[in-house]
């Protein structure tokens, strides 16, 4: 970078020169000499020449620092990251004409976890210097690295100056889609077992013809193909597979109910991850998947098909965030009814509270007129921990009693929904992926769509 480029950078990128510890020590020594001169130990002329020499050196050194070019730097980092996944970031510094030593700190988003910063760099002529550090994104969305901050030292080590080099670097943080790759070579049954879903295998109960095979004990008479039986002179049964080309709508609450946290990730992050697991399995099964978000952030992604469409859902949902706003369940149901005209399985992820039960019930019944509705009600893990622990003192006993009452009211709200034939999944965020997958595959096996 040229000297003109350094001068033309905004003030926020080039800080003021500050005295280094060596200059401060020299000033203290000069003050001590002045004290000695005041008491006549040394001559005033000696002290004056000492101060003048120090001032001349300081001015020369700060001017030399100002003329020193800022090292050129390049950051090696993908433009797409996954939340909670540690990545290695490399900073490469172009060689200059002289040996340089400076401290470096990368201006990554402040809330992210990093390890290995700041670092001291020794930049030799003709040699590219590189330094790596570990970075873990802690939130989804669009972010920007403001640059690389360097603390340069003047030639005589009397001054230090902070500079920011490198252009801004925009990155997007997606949900952690790496677990989805575990399902790439697995069948729906194998993938469902991998996430903890438990389904009984029922042969021949689908609606799409798959193959003919020899009759097995337990096959229904309706499965027997009599023409094939006559040709083969033995009983031949038709085997069916689950119907394809069905519709799934993932309905996510982005309101204040989803701001709760269990562990490192919030409820909404875990709900989004679980929804993507179901979406990936459904797309591989040949079904269409749509996504609807309401409450805080609002988003609609029309039905997608094909396993590659998971990328469309990831890009559309990566920056969704819950907000401290009340969710209007009736408005969300009305909007979805207008957007999704074809019958679908609606998997609605929220956190049901007693005070919301009437609005949620009305919204679910509205959707029931055309769709099959299942509501996943997220339960905070802390509630289970309180109920499982003992109460050694009165304060813990009061807390356990209040928790038991809250859970009872919550169960009543769930029961009110079930009385109207609405499926309710009362699960923690850790149980959610298995519960959603199991519900989806159960509906397909039973032919309810």
Secondary structure, 3 states (H helix, E strand, C coil): CCHHHHHHCCCCCECCCEECHHHHHHHHHHHHHHHHHHCCCCCHHHHHHHHHHHHHHHHHHHHHHHHCCCCCEEEECCCEEECCCEEEEEEEECCCCCCEEEEEEECCCCCCEEECCCEEEEECCCCCEEEEEEEECCCCEEEEECCEEEEEECCCCCEEEEEEECCCEEEEEECCCHHHHHHCCCCHHHHHHHCCCCCCCCCCCCCEEEEEEECCCCCCHHHECHHHHHHHCCCEEEEEECCCCCEEEEEEECCHHHHCEECCEEHHHHHHHHHHHHHHHHHHCCCEEEEEEECCCCEEEEEECCHHHHHHHHHHHCCCCCCCCCCCHHHHHHHHHHHCCCCCEEEEEECCCHHHHHHHHHHHHHHHCCCEEEEEEEECHHHHHHHHCCCCCHHHHHHHHHHHHHHHHHHHHHHHHHCCCCEEEEEEHHHHHHHHHHHHHHHHHHCCC
